[in-house]
Amino acid sequence: MGVKMKIWIATGGTGGHVFPALSVATELVKRGHLVTISADWRVLKMVKDGKPKKSKMVFVWASGVGAKSKIKQIMSLMKIGVSAVMLTLRFMFNRPDRVVAFGGYASVPAVFAAHIWKIPTYLHEQNAAIGRANKFALRWVKTLMTSFHTVDGLPKQSKVHVVYTGLPVREDFMASANAPLKHDNKILVTGGSLGAQILDDVVPIAICEMKNKKIFVTHQTRPENVAKLQQFYAENKIRANVLSFIHDMASAIVDSDIVIGRSGASTVIELETIGRPAILVPLSINPDQAANAESFAKLGGGFAISQDKFSVKWLSSTLDNLFNNQSRLDKMAQKSYVPNVAVEKITETITK
């Protein structure tokens, strides 16, 4: 093994930032490095439950600044500022060899403190369009690691070194990598959030209008919609499993011939890791999701379609065409597959 390093991993905000950070932290600990993970209160339990045993955890005071209220924005900036000062003082006495930030405003204080003490700092962007917090922190970073081959929104004058690494996923997805299609006429619909109502409105009706009546649907929806959708599918004699939460998402994706859902970074990378065709409908207010969906569509693994064009007629016709052409589904699955070696690439990038 090479030189043992003290590595500070900054994360927080959502699981989309935390899970990749924990995957890398685990690998770093395996290689003998000393790891400290900083996170805000929203994800402290998630970090505590998932961090490797030999790592340390530090709380940072931070929250997003996207609130509409000016007072809340000022409060959020104040929290980030206080945390930045605290970490700057901490690094004065106990300086890490590397700082690795996984996005979100909770990672900004560590990036700032590292800049003050000239500590090599690495930033990871999970989406195909750079987020606001990462774009802000980019001024203090020399290396940006990306989940997708291209990232929209990078400042034109930026001198940052961009390295494509991919996005770490959980072990159950890695274990199902490049799984062949089963051709069981199964559709997986993932629409469990408030912003995914359009999936509940369009997909069930479109499936009912399909000529292929052998379809089986696994439909994830919000708890209040479960009974209504169960009744709809039953009345229209469509075989379906409607549920509010999928505990084993990797198996659900493997068992499906095509997935219909939103296009958050984790979702897209999980589809690429397993290799599954998909119809992705980006959340209309989220440019990150639109960029992620377009990146996936360019692979040839599926469709990126905006909400205003996501109609019953288009979806039923598209699904019938796909299920009547199994070889096309196979080709889409093959094109969607991207080998995931993100943990290794990120680890090698920050420790070389």
KAQUI-V177617 format. One line per field, one symbol per residue. ss: DSSP state (a for helix, b for strand, c for the rest). A space follows every 50 residues. Layout:
ss->???
//
This chain:
ss->cccccbbbbbccccaaaaaaaaaaaaaaaacccbbbbbbcaaaaaaaaaa cccccbbbbccccccccccaaaaaaaaaaaaaaaaaaaaaaaaccccbbb bcccaaaaaaaaaaaaccccbbbbbcccbccaaaaaaaaaccbbbbcccc cbccccccccbbbbccccccaaaacccccccccccbbbbbcccaaaaaaa aaaaaaaacccccccbbbbbccaaaaaaaaaaaaacccbbbbbcccccaa aaaaaccbbbbcccaaaaaaaaaacccbbbccccccaaaaaaaaaaaaac cbbbccaaaccaaaaaaaaaaaaccaaaaaaaaaaacccccaaaaaaaaa ac
//
